[in-house]
């Protein structure tokens, strides 16, 4: 069984032009390196989705924080600066989600449905943030309408987080299978390298040793047999 596998692999490698043991081992090492690099790349790029979900989740929280702070500022409990800081944080998170930032290594959201929902949130947020500042400054506005608009922003952000989470889970599943496949391929290459590489090499060395022993005994009649004409 082992010899059959070894000969099959030898025929395949020789068909690719890899006739020497050195070339065959180099080829297998290159395949192992590529599989290991692929696994490392999968693990590295998997961090992108988590940061986007965290940022969208923080934005969801900030939308409600701004609503609460607007009422507290109007009552004199909080300073206006805290409300303005929360609005600025929401705006910055929104910008990073939509546009990204190459200097910080932050990629924009690429999910089509999430992009549409973010554009809708941006339009809603313009009114909500403006109303929050007016309420905080003491102007009389329709609080019911303000609350409804704030809840709509929360609803949209919750939907975006769900979409990003579902997309991240699907991507993570694909990456998991890809990493698993690369790992299994590495193990197969290691085993085949032992069977078809070291096994083949040791068999040839054993044949050579037997021939040299015959030569040492003065018998020059035995030829070194090879199953391939291109050896």
Steps between C-alpha positions, in 0.01 A plus 500: 500500500776740599703414189195553278439844650867588472520398133178686418632819656835454324327470163296813572802704609706383204216596268537851645871493422613437859739207458755555776434442870619854571247653259220283635569595863531868406163482323333341804652760734369779276149351518522474879621860524212624281244313710647638823504853356137462392399392851685796653334741256155363584562553872635852442218630282231351727558793741341748257140390552517513881616862504219609268238327715644660815489843338140455385403374845660804663309724260175330599575575865598861425168571328317432827767673707447820302123484556546461875769768525288753309232475769755509784672806356163674467444433873844635588629163619772467235709761317442559129858384431412139584213495252717655230773244568253211462369644173858537373577138591190383312597707195855362506377141528258565213779641285727203564223253420411672173835633378761309700842645574805381309741662748352302788464185293119509531302370202149628423204267522462304177169326579248648246193490729695645794624781275141591411394492864796716601402760241150503649643535852714794383188681374305426819791596721525849355153579635544310828832665589371846406186448710710370791706820503187716484332309784818526707509877444147532640294532182154344506472215250266206452663248735280217373622558144857530626468171687349329196784619276755386757339157517509477121875566507537231767294258291709562190828465690378178661418367154845599372669319790294190423591514130869543574491219757331262256747592226794462740376160614467380141847632415646346816346164405660519156833602652476215749455241226778660295740492796397143580551395139846660494596326824379162374691553175817576697458177697442304179810651341707411807379140495547466124843659532594225742347223288594615152805707587696345783368152423604529136838646595575233760407223255743639244771531765439139606537384139818703464640352822430146381677571172799651680519197728513279191773720354695474826479122465640525148168445322461760225222318318204651682351816345319771693141458383269796462131494410527821297701564187562865584691429826 
